[in-house]
Amino acid sequence: MIAVSRAVTAQFQGVASIEHVYPLVRNQAQLDRAIAEISAAPGIVLYTLVDKDLTDKLERACAETGSPSLSVLQPIFELFQSYLGAVSTSRHGAQHMLNAEYFKRIDALNYTMMHDDGQLPENLEQADVLLLGVSRTSKTPTSIYLANRGIKTANIPLVPGVAPPSTLKEIRNPLIVGLIASPERIVQIRQNRLLTLNADQETPYVDRMSVAEEIAHSRRLFQLNGWPMIDVTRRSIEETAAAIIDLLKEHRLKFIAQG
C-alpha cells in the first residue's frame, strides 16, 4: 500500500507527501488513536482494514474531517471473488501469520548473510544460487532480495590475482550465475564509494583499463565453466533477481531430469 501511494504521488510534480502509518490496527482503541491523528491532520486515508465495524467507524470519521478514504483491498477482493466464485472470510492480519514460507525466508536470509562476500566457501553446496562477479556488480543487494523470496544465496567476489574457491568445480546443487557490467558503470560506482570513504582515487580499483580487464577475465571464467551471465548495467535489482529466478527454475528442472 505504501509503495502504491508513493508511486502515485511521484506522478504529481511539485507535490510532496507526509506519511502517517498505522500498522496492525485490530481493535477500537488502536483505531481511535489513528482517528485522533487523522482529525488533527486531515488528508487522504488509504486503509486495509477487513473488520466491518472498524471500517465503518473509520469511514465516518474521515467523512466528518473531510478526509477522502479508500479501501485498498476492496477492489482486489471483488476481483478475486468474481474470478474464484467464492466469498472471502475476514481474518485480521492473515498475511502476517507464521507459516512454512515465513520460516523458509528467515532460513534463507540467515544463510545469505553468513555467506556474503565469499564467507564460508566450504558451505556453498547448501545454496540455491551462487553469484559471482567483480566488485560493485550488485552481488550483495541481489542476494538479499533473493533471500527475501526464500532463495538461499551466496556470493563470491572475483578479485584480481586471487583464484576463486576451488570448491566451485565440485558444486552440483546451486545455480551459479555470473554478474557483469560495463567498465564505465563499475568505475562510476567505485569512484562514488571511494569518495564516501575519503579514499585515494589514484588506484587500479577505478582505472578504466584495469576494470575492463577484470570484467573480461570474469567473462572468460563464466564462459569456460558454462555459467550463465547477466549484465546488470541497466538492470534494477528486481530485474536481475527476476532473471535469476527464471534461470533457477530451468536449473531445477534439469537437475530433476538428471536424477
C-alpha positions as CSV (number, residue, x, y, z in Angstrom):
1,M,0.0,0.0,0.0
2,I,2.8,2.4,0.9
3,A,4.6,1.6,-2.3
4,V,1.5,2.2,-4.4
5,S,0.8,5.5,-2.7
6,R,4.4,6.6,-3.3
7,A,4.2,5.6,-6.9
8,V,1.1,7.6,-7.4
9,T,2.5,10.7,-5.6
10,A,5.5,10.6,-7.9
11,Q,3.2,11.3,-10.8
12,F,2.4,14.7,-9.5
13,Q,5.2,17.2,-10.0
14,G,5.9,19.6,-7.1
15,V,3.8,17.5,-4.7
16,A,5.4,16.2,-1.5
17,S,3.6,13.8,0.8
18,I,3.8,13.4,4.6
19,E,3.1,9.8,5.5
20,H,1.4,8.6,8.7
21,V,1.5,4.8,9.0
22,Y,-0.7,2.9,11.5
23,P,0.3,-0.8,11.3
24,L,-1.7,-3.7,12.7
25,V,-4.9,-1.8,13.7
26,R,-7.1,-4.6,15.1
27,N,-9.3,-3.1,17.8
28,Q,-11.3,0.0,18.6
29,A,-8.6,1.5,20.9
30,Q,-5.9,1.2,18.2
31,L,-8.3,2.8,15.6
32,D,-9.3,5.6,18.0
33,R,-5.6,6.6,18.2
34,A,-5.3,6.7,14.4
35,I,-8.6,8.7,14.1
36,A,-7.4,11.2,16.6
37,E,-4.3,11.9,14.4
38,I,-6.4,12.0,11.2
39,S,-8.7,14.6,12.9
40,A,-5.6,16.7,13.8
41,A,-4.1,16.5,10.4
42,P,-6.7,15.6,7.7
43,G,-5.7,14.1,4.4
44,I,-6.1,11.2,2.1
45,V,-6.6,7.9,4.0
46,L,-5.8,4.6,2.5
47,Y,-6.6,1.5,4.6
48,T,-6.5,-2.3,4.5
49,L,-9.0,-3.0,7.4
50,V,-11.2,-6.1,6.9
51,D,-13.3,-5.8,10.1
52,K,-16.7,-4.1,9.1
53,D,-17.2,-2.3,12.4
54,L,-13.7,-0.8,12.3
55,T,-14.1,0.1,8.6
56,D,-17.5,1.8,9.2
57,K,-16.1,3.8,12.1
58,L,-13.0,4.9,10.1
59,E,-15.1,6.0,7.1
60,R,-17.5,8.0,9.3
61,A,-14.5,9.8,11.0
62,C,-13.0,10.5,7.6
63,A,-16.2,11.9,6.3
64,E,-16.5,14.2,9.4
65,T,-13.0,15.6,8.8
66,G,-13.3,15.9,5.1
67,S,-10.5,13.2,4.5
68,P,-11.0,11.2,1.3
69,S,-10.7,7.5,2.2
70,L,-10.3,4.3,0.1
71,S,-10.1,0.6,1.0
72,V,-7.1,-0.6,-1.0
73,L,-8.1,-4.2,-0.6
74,Q,-11.8,-3.9,-1.6
75,P,-11.3,-3.7,-5.4
76,I,-8.9,-6.7,-5.2
77,F,-11.3,-8.6,-3.0
78,E,-14.0,-8.1,-5.6
79,L,-11.8,-9.1,-8.5
80,F,-10.8,-12.3,-6.7
81,Q,-14.3,-13.1,-5.7
82,S,-15.7,-12.7,-9.2
83,Y,-13.0,-14.9,-10.6
84,L,-13.0,-17.6,-7.9
85,G,-16.7,-17.6,-7.3
86,A,-16.1,-17.7,-3.6
87,V,-16.8,-15.4,-0.7
88,S,-13.8,-14.2,1.3
89,T,-13.6,-14.6,5.1
90,S,-12.3,-11.7,7.2
91,R,-9.1,-12.7,9.1
92,H,-7.2,-9.9,10.8
93,G,-3.5,-9.9,9.8
94,A,-3.8,-13.2,7.9
95,Q,-0.9,-12.2,5.7
96,H,1.3,-11.9,8.8
97,M,0.6,-15.5,10.1
98,L,3.7,-17.5,10.6
99,N,3.9,-20.4,8.1
100,A,6.3,-22.5,6.3
101,E,7.1,-19.8,3.8
102,Y,7.9,-17.4,6.5
103,F,10.5,-19.7,8.1
104,K,11.9,-20.5,4.7
105,R,12.6,-16.8,4.1
106,I,14.2,-16.5,7.6
107,D,16.4,-19.5,6.9
108,A,17.4,-18.1,3.5
109,L,18.2,-14.7,5.0
110,N,20.4,-16.3,7.7
111,Y,22.2,-18.4,5.2
112,T,22.7,-15.5,2.8
113,M,24.0,-13.1,5.4
114,M,26.5,-15.7,6.6
115,H,27.7,-16.4,3.0
116,D,28.1,-12.8,1.9
117,D,31.2,-11.7,0.1
118,G,32.9,-15.1,-0.1
119,Q,32.4,-16.1,3.6
120,L,32.2,-19.8,4.5
121,P,33.2,-21.2,1.0
122,E,33.1,-24.7,2.3
123,N,29.3,-24.5,2.7
124,L,28.3,-23.4,-0.8
125,E,26.7,-26.7,-1.8
126,Q,23.8,-25.8,0.5
127,A,23.0,-22.7,-1.5
128,D,20.2,-22.4,-4.1
129,V,22.0,-19.7,-6.0
130,L,25.7,-18.7,-6.1
131,L,26.5,-15.3,-7.6
132,L,30.0,-14.4,-8.9
133,G,31.2,-11.0,-10.1
134,V,33.8,-8.3,-9.7
135,S,33.4,-5.7,-7.1
136,R,30.3,-3.4,-7.4
137,T,28.2,-5.7,-9.6
138,S,25.3,-5.6,-7.0
139,K,26.0,-9.1,-5.7
140,T,25.0,-8.4,-2.1
141,P,21.8,-6.5,-2.7
142,T,20.7,-9.1,-5.2
143,S,21.5,-11.9,-2.8
144,I,19.4,-10.2,-0.1
145,Y,16.5,-9.7,-2.5
146,L,16.6,-13.4,-3.5
147,A,16.8,-14.4,0.2
148,N,13.6,-12.4,0.9
149,R,12.0,-14.7,-1.7
150,G,13.2,-17.7,0.2
151,I,16.2,-18.5,-2.0
152,K,19.4,-19.3,-0.2
153,T,22.0,-17.2,-2.0
154,A,25.8,-17.0,-1.5
155,N,28.0,-14.5,-3.4
156,I,31.7,-14.6,-4.1
157,P,33.7,-11.6,-5.3
158,L,36.2,-12.0,-8.2
159,V,39.4,-10.2,-7.1
160,P,42.3,-9.6,-9.4
161,G,45.2,-12.0,-8.7
162,V,43.0,-14.2,-6.4
163,A,41.7,-17.5,-7.6
164,P,38.1,-18.3,-6.9
165,P,37.4,-21.1,-4.4
166,S,38.4,-24.5,-5.8
167,T,35.2,-25.9,-4.4
168,L,33.3,-24.3,-7.3
169,K,34.4,-27.1,-9.6
170,E,32.7,-29.6,-7.3
171,I,29.5,-27.8,-6.8
172,R,26.4,-29.6,-8.2
173,N,23.2,-28.3,-6.5
174,P,23.4,-24.5,-6.7
175,L,22.8,-22.5,-9.8
176,I,25.9,-20.4,-10.5
177,V,25.4,-17.1,-12.1
178,G,27.9,-14.6,-13.2
179,L,27.2,-10.9,-12.9
180,I,28.8,-8.4,-15.2
181,A,28.5,-4.7,-16.0
182,S,30.1,-2.1,-18.3
183,P,33.5,-0.8,-17.2
184,E,32.1,2.8,-17.2
185,R,29.3,1.8,-14.8
186,I,31.7,-0.1,-12.5
187,V,34.2,2.8,-12.4
188,Q,31.4,5.3,-11.6
189,I,30.1,3.2,-8.7
190,R,33.6,2.5,-7.4
191,Q,34.6,6.2,-7.6
192,N,31.5,7.2,-5.6
193,R,32.3,4.6,-3.0
194,L,35.9,5.9,-2.6
195,L,34.5,9.4,-2.3
196,T,32.3,8.4,0.6
197,L,35.3,6.7,2.3
198,N,37.6,9.7,1.5
199,A,40.0,7.3,-0.1
200,D,42.7,7.8,-2.7
201,Q,41.2,7.9,-6.3
202,E,44.6,7.0,-7.9
203,T,44.2,3.3,-7.8
204,P,43.7,0.4,-10.3
205,Y,40.4,-0.1,-8.5
206,V,38.9,2.8,-10.5
207,D,41.3,2.7,-13.5
208,R,39.1,2.0,-16.6
209,M,41.6,-0.2,-18.3
210,S,42.1,-2.3,-15.2
211,V,38.4,-2.6,-14.6
212,A,37.8,-3.6,-18.2
213,E,40.4,-6.4,-17.8
214,E,38.7,-7.5,-14.6
215,I,35.4,-7.8,-16.4
216,A,36.9,-9.5,-19.4
217,H,38.6,-12.0,-17.1
218,S,35.3,-12.7,-15.4
219,R,33.5,-13.2,-18.7
220,R,36.1,-15.8,-19.7
221,L,35.7,-17.6,-16.4
222,F,31.9,-17.8,-16.8
223,Q,32.1,-18.9,-20.4
224,L,34.8,-21.5,-19.7
225,N,32.5,-23.1,-17.0
226,G,29.3,-22.7,-18.9
227,W,27.8,-20.4,-16.2
228,P,25.0,-18.1,-17.4
229,M,25.8,-14.3,-17.3
230,I,23.6,-11.4,-16.5
231,D,24.6,-7.8,-17.5
232,V,23.4,-5.6,-14.6
233,T,24.5,-2.3,-16.2
234,R,21.0,-1.1,-16.8
235,R,19.0,-3.5,-14.7
236,S,17.4,-2.8,-11.3
237,I,17.9,-5.3,-8.5
238,E,14.4,-6.6,-9.1
239,E,15.0,-7.2,-12.8
240,T,18.2,-9.0,-12.1
241,A,16.6,-11.1,-9.4
242,A,13.7,-12.0,-11.7
243,A,16.1,-13.2,-14.4
244,I,17.9,-15.3,-11.8
245,I,14.7,-16.8,-10.6
246,D,13.8,-17.8,-14.2
247,L,17.3,-19.4,-14.6
248,L,16.8,-21.2,-11.2
249,K,13.5,-22.8,-12.4
250,E,15.3,-24.1,-15.5
251,H,18.2,-25.3,-13.5
252,R,16.0,-27.2,-11.1
253,L,14.1,-28.9,-13.9
254,K,17.4,-30.1,-15.4
255,F,18.6,-31.2,-12.0
256,I,15.5,-33.3,-11.6
257,A,15.7,-34.7,-15.1
258,Q,19.3,-35.8,-14.4
259,G,18.2,-37.6,-11.3
